[in-house]
Amino acid sequence: MDDRDIVFEDAAALDARRALLRKPFSQDEIETLPKYVGPKDADGKIPKAAYGVCPECGRRHPMPAVHLDYVGHAGITERLNDVDPDWNWEPVAFDEAGLPRYDAIGGLWIRLTVLGVTRYGYGDAQGKTGPNAVKEIIGDAIRNAAMRFGVATYLWSKSEKAEHAREYDERPREDPPVDGPFTARCQSCGKAYTFEGRDQYEGFLADPQCCPSPAWEVV
């Protein structure tokens, strides 16, 4: 928890800042992310034949897909600056060199402090590597933590999100093995973790907290 004192003129001023965190973004601040919902190869990869020019967005990506609205790192940062110029984030852990410590699958846990309140977030780069991946991980973690404060959470409840969940529900699921390790991934937000066995996995599913609509399956 940040130890600085937050001083406002009155409770109404603090409430106004909290409301600004949850304020909807303008349309020009919202980006669209196509999420593939079709079958994958035996090795879990998207078939090359699935790629094509999308008639809905005009971009080349694998299909079928649903298009999810989201706010990028720059938009989230600007909102945090508007609400609390002294907001801050820090890694949950550091390595021997004093750098942020990543977990076993390359993700990063952070603490985000806004208006004197600290909440956790998690970011990853979907298997990418290199300097740009590091920046993507940080941006993803800040977005994820900001969502815990109500920033852009309304976008998750849009019809595209519901359709994505429906597509997931219609696909056959594989029962997790009794013994691990095995990997499971949230089909809604893309987070993935490695589990030591079915008991650990089912315990995690009781409260995954990865996104507003968790939809986990073994991959």
Buried (B, 14 or more C-beta within 10 A) or exposed (E): EBEEEEEEEEEEEBEEBBEBBBBEBEEEBBEEBBBBBEEEEEEEEBEEEBEEEBEEEEEEBBBEBBBBBBBEBEBBBEBBEEBBEEBEBEBBEEEEEEEBBBBEEBBBBBBBBBBBBBBBBBBBBEEEEEEEBBEBBBBBBBBBBBBBBBBBBBBBEEEBBEBBBEBBEEEEEEEBEEEBEBEBBBBBBBBBBBBEBBEBBEEBEEEBEBBBBBBBBBE
